[in-house]
């Protein structure tokens, strides 16, 4: 199992690096569309939709259309809508629970979660156009938060963060991930070669108070993105969103924390 995970991770890293540094937006867009289609298909399966392939095809067509038109106003509206959806509907569900799978409310939830996935992948393209390194600098914050939370939780975890959704997560782990992001992102602001990445630009524009606020929001959104997908899997009775990535589960399992985070990062970095 470990060997399979390592092989898959190496292949994914190779694909990621080849796409990011290919200097071809067309290649990047096609690979992004492929992963978006997979994530959409998995999302429909988590909601027990009867036609997940058809649903994923429709959403992918919308994604490609948005890429083709390249309307900045539409993209910005979608990012704001995604953040509103998380704040108003998806984050509260972590406390109040999800509607039954067969209920109309679940179908509506399927649609609005699909909007957030669409916004995430559109944000990926916007961040990529800023620069591949800029995109990596945002994604790295989520990875650092996750790794920091894992080791902090292992070492100090006592109080459960969401015991009915993800029993392995703790408040101590989440705080450890937050501290790791503050320290490493703060250190990145000291290196001249990284001055055009996300954290140094936030510091330059907002100062240290704004920097801490933005990093805190990034970490918080990454945690709720992870928890929400765990909640969907628990309700659907599924361990992983799919088996598309051997040893790692599905695409959603790898990007769940990025879904609410990347649109927020775009808004903080290039608009607000």
Buried (B, 14 or more C-beta within 10 A) or exposed (E): EEEEEEEBBEEEEEEBEEBBEEEEEEEBBEBBBEBBBBBBBBBBBBBBBEEBEEBBBEBBEBBBEBBEEEEEEEBBEBBBBBBEBBEEBBBEBBEEEBBEBEEEEBEEBBEBBBBBBBBBBBBBBBBBEBEBBBBBBBBBBBBBBBBBBBBBBEEBBEEBBBEEBBEBBBBBBBBBBBBBBBEBBBEBBEEEEBBEBBBBBBBEEBEEEBBBBBBEBBBBBBBBBBBBBBBBBBBBEBEBBBEBBEBBBBBBBBBBBBBBBBBBBBBBBBEE
